[in-house]
Amino acid sequence: KISMDPSHESVDELLDDIDEVLTRIGHRVIIVIDDLDRLETKAVNNVLFATRRTLRLTNVTYVLCYDTEILVNRKDSEVDIAREFLEKFVSVKLSLFIDSSSIIKFLLHDWNDSENELKYFPTGTLIQLEPILTALAESLKGDNATFYLPLIGNMRKIKRFINAIIFMQMHKV
């Protein structure tokens, strides 16, 4: 039996005990830290410090979920600490956003492909929205595309836009 009472052990000894137990039982632990970019910079740094402290656990994997632009582009003196940590310790970085050419292709014709269709919207509604979807695609292609990217520059924003149009019943106009 391993005592997990922190009053008798240092943090390092406690981490060693946890690592030994995880190794012995053969289980992997995945720790997901979501919305890291929504925290204040000082809190982000505290979370990253605690994460770094436990990186030595051999059967633990961390998944940090954050918007890089929001996290590292703050006007804050402590941002450099977070940026350095992320550059040093993030070994695999995966972006959930697709490039604008794929969004344009989707808006122009892929939405009607059975493999790519948005299952949350009735096909008939999307057919009614086709002129709007085409206009969105053209907005992302033109000289003013940089102005539209913050509004409709990823699939999540496109879905929200379509939801808003449907909610306001603009597709019936």
C-alpha positions in Angstrom: 0.0 0.0 0.0 1.3 3.4 -1.0 0.5 6.4 1.1 -0.7 9.4 -0.9 -0.7 11.8 2.1 1.1 14.9 0.9 2.0 15.9 4.5 4.5 13.0 4.7 6.0 13.3 1.2 7.4 16.0 -1.0 5.8 16.6 -4.4 8.7 14.8 -6.1 8.2 11.7 -3.9 4.5 11.8 -4.6 5.1 12.0 -8.3 7.5 9.1 -8.1 4.8 7.1 -6.3 2.2 7.9 -8.9 4.6 7.0 -11.7 5.4 3.7 -10.1 1.7 2.8 -9.7 0.9 3.8 -13.3 3.8 1.7 -14.6 2.9 -1.3 -12.4 -0.8 -1.3 -13.4 0.1 -0.7 -17.0 -2.4 2.1 -17.5 -1.9 5.3 -19.5 -3.5 8.5 -18.3 -4.4 11.2 -20.7 -4.9 14.7 -19.2 -6.8 17.1 -21.3 -6.5 20.8 -20.5 -9.1 22.6 -22.6 -9.6 26.3 -23.2 -6.1 27.3 -21.9 -6.4 30.5 -23.9 -9.4 31.7 -21.9 -7.3 31.9 -18.7 -5.5 35.0 -17.6 -1.8 34.9 -18.5 -0.7 34.3 -14.9 -3.1 31.4 -14.6 -1.9 30.0 -17.9 1.7 30.1 -16.7 0.7 28.4 -13.4 -1.0 25.6 -15.3 2.0 25.2 -17.7 4.4 25.2 -14.7 2.4 22.4 -13.0 2.2 20.5 -16.3 6.0 20.8 -16.7 6.5 19.6 -13.1 4.7 16.4 -13.9 6.1 15.7 -17.4 8.4 13.1 -15.9 5.4 10.8 -15.4 6.1 8.1 -18.0 2.5 6.9 -18.5 0.9 10.3 -18.8 0.1 12.3 -21.9 -1.1 15.8 -22.0 -3.4 17.4 -24.5 -3.3 21.1 -24.3 -6.2 22.8 -26.2 -5.8 26.5 -27.0 -5.9 29.1 -29.8 -2.3 30.0 -30.4 -3.2 33.5 -31.7 -5.1 34.4 -28.6 -2.6 32.8 -26.2 0.6 34.3 -27.5 -0.6 37.7 -28.9 -1.7 39.2 -25.6 -0.3 42.5 -24.5 1.1 41.1 -21.2 4.6 40.9 -19.8 4.1 37.2 -18.8 3.2 36.0 -22.3 6.9 35.3 -23.1 6.9 32.6 -20.4 3.9 30.8 -21.9 5.3 31.1 -25.4 8.7 29.7 -24.3 7.0 26.8 -22.5 4.9 25.9 -25.5 7.8 26.1 -27.9 9.9 23.9 -25.6 7.5 21.2 -24.5 4.7 20.9 -27.2 5.9 18.0 -29.3 3.0 17.6 -31.7 0.9 20.6 -32.7 -2.3 20.0 -34.6 -4.5 22.8 -36.0 -8.2 22.1 -36.2 -8.7 24.8 -38.8 -8.5 24.1 -42.5 -7.1 26.5 -45.0 -9.4 29.0 -46.8 -9.1 27.2 -50.2 -10.7 24.1 -48.6 -13.5 26.3 -47.1 -14.1 27.9 -50.5 -14.3 24.5 -52.2 -16.7 23.3 -49.6 -18.9 26.4 -49.9 -19.0 26.3 -53.7 -19.8 22.6 -54.2 -18.6 20.1 -51.6 -21.5 20.9 -49.2 -23.7 19.0 -51.7 -21.4 15.9 -51.7 -22.9 13.2 -49.5 -19.5 12.6 -47.8 -19.1 16.2 -46.9 -22.7 17.4 -46.3 -23.5 19.1 -43.1 -25.8 16.6 -41.5 -27.1 19.2 -39.1 -28.8 21.1 -41.9 -31.5 19.7 -44.2 -30.2 19.5 -47.8 -33.2 21.5 -49.0 -32.3 24.4 -46.8 -28.7 24.3 -48.0 -30.0 24.3 -51.6 -31.9 27.5 -50.7 -28.7 28.9 -49.2 -26.6 28.1 -52.3 -26.4 31.8 -53.5 -25.4 32.9 -50.0 -22.8 30.1 -49.8 -21.4 31.1 -53.2 -21.2 34.8 -52.0 -19.3 33.6 -48.9 -16.9 31.7 -51.1 -16.4 34.7 -53.3 -15.7 36.9 -50.2 -12.9 34.6 -49.2 -11.4 34.7 -52.7 -11.4 38.4 -53.3 -9.0 41.3 -52.5 -10.9 41.9 -49.3 -10.6 38.3 -48.0 -8.5 39.4 -45.1 -11.5 41.4 -43.8 -13.8 38.4 -43.9 -11.4 35.8 -42.4 -12.1 36.8 -38.8 -15.8 36.4 -39.5 -16.0 33.3 -41.7 -12.4 32.0 -41.8 -13.0 28.5 -40.4 -15.7 25.8 -40.5 -16.9 26.6 -37.0 -17.6 30.2 -38.0 -19.3 29.0 -41.3 -21.5 26.7 -39.3 -22.5 29.5 -36.9 -23.2 31.8 -39.9 -25.4 29.2 -41.5 -27.2 28.6 -38.1 -27.8 32.4 -37.8 -29.3 32.6 -41.3 -31.5 29.6 -40.7 -32.6 31.0 -37.2 -33.5 34.3 -38.8 -35.2 32.4 -41.6 -33.2 34.5 -44.2 -33.1 31.4 -46.5 -36.8 31.8 -47.1 -36.5 35.4 -48.2 
